[in-house]
Amino acid sequence: MEIQNLYDLDDIESDDITIGLVRLAKHIPDHEFFFTVNQKNGINFKRIADLIFQGAHYDYHFSRFEAYDKFTKTCFTFISNRSFESRQKKTHTELFLQEDNIKFLLNNQVEVQYILYSPEQFTDFSVILLPENLVFPIQDYTLSSEEELYQIIQYYE
């Protein structure tokens, strides 16, 4: 009798996740942005542990801010798209290095300041009131399970 495989890895599909792309109209520091966001909302975003991406030559740090909305029972996380710090862990010996000291989580979206994420299946980012004079409308963006950022978000969830 043949043993039946309970889990066929080809049949297991990872669901795509939807994130929000937040673009600022003008550059302001993180603390000023979240101060105005907290004033407009009944929720309070707080700084949490940094997201750390380990590259070959650098470790990149991205700031994260999190809040829980009691009304919708949803947790929201803002992750900065651009690293605010990079720590060199080994010296380069190559002439043309593929890795820079600044990293973007979304390389094709360098004009995005923050990535808004919620672990809920169907998230409505419109419940967060953002200052109209500082922020462009939030753009929904779908991450497939093959993308690097998808794996990073799943790890930090």
Secondary structure, DSSP 8 states (H G I E B T S, - for coil): -----S--TTT-----EEEEEE-BSS---HHHHHHHHHHHSSS--EEEEEEEEE-SSEEEEEEEEEEEETTTTEEEEEEESB-SEEEE-S---SSS-S--SS-BSSTT-TT--EEEE-SSSS--GGGS---TTTB---EEEEE-TTSHHHHHHHHH-
